[in-house]
Amino acid sequence: MAEFAQEVDASGLNCPLPILRAKKALNSMEKGQKLRIFTTDKGSVRDFEAFTQQTGNPLLETSEEQGTYTFIIEKG
């Protein structure tokens, strides 16, 4: 099985679209599967921290490289 059940590229999209794309992807996933999402909105760091706390889907990793933010979320 692949490391990530789904990958979402939300580059170029601003809040709340990256969160909505992540929510849609997570809704179709099984508990314990991982989602990797890419964004270019620096506000998404704060947004994903709040989103994962509110929804109970653990935020496993956040990274940034050359203006692209990567988040790895586990379906809770």
N, C-alpha and C positions, 0 to 999 in steps of 0.2 A: 504494500500500500504506500502511496506517496506520503511524504512528510506532511503535506497540507491537503486537507480535503477540498479547499477552494482557495483561489487567489483572486483578489479584486484590485484592479488598477483604477483608482479614483484621482489620478494625477490631473491637475488643471481644474478640479472641482473645488468649490468653497463650501464651507459649513452651510447647511447641514447635510449636503449630499454625500460626503464620504461616510458619515454615520448611517445614513439611510441605506446606502449600498451594503455596508457591513451588516446591518440589521437584517436585510433581505437575505443575504448569504447565510447568516447564522440560523435563520428560521428554517432553512432547508437542510441543515446539518444534524448529525447525531451527537449526543453528549460525548465529550472527550475529544472530538475532532478539532483540528486546528484550522484557523483562517489566517491567511496572510493578506494584508491590505497595504497598498502604496498610495500615498497622498503627497501633494506639494503645498498644502495649506498648513503653515506653521501653527495656526490656531488649533489644528486637529490633535496636537499632542494633549492639550488640556481637554479637548472634547472627548477623545477616546478614553482618557483616564476617568472622566465623569461617567461616560456611557457604560464602561465595563463595571464600575462600582455599582451603578444603578441596576444593571441587568443581571449581575451575578456571573458574568462570563469573564474569567480571569484574563487580564492583560499580561501575557508571558514575557513580551519583549517589545521595546521601542528603540528604534535606531534612526539615525539621520545621516545621509551621505549626499553631499552636493545638492542640497535643497529637496531631496526626496526623503520622506519619512516612511518608515516601514513599521507596521504593528503586527504582532502575532497574538491572536486572541483564541482562547480555548472555549469551545461551547460548554457552558456550565449546565 
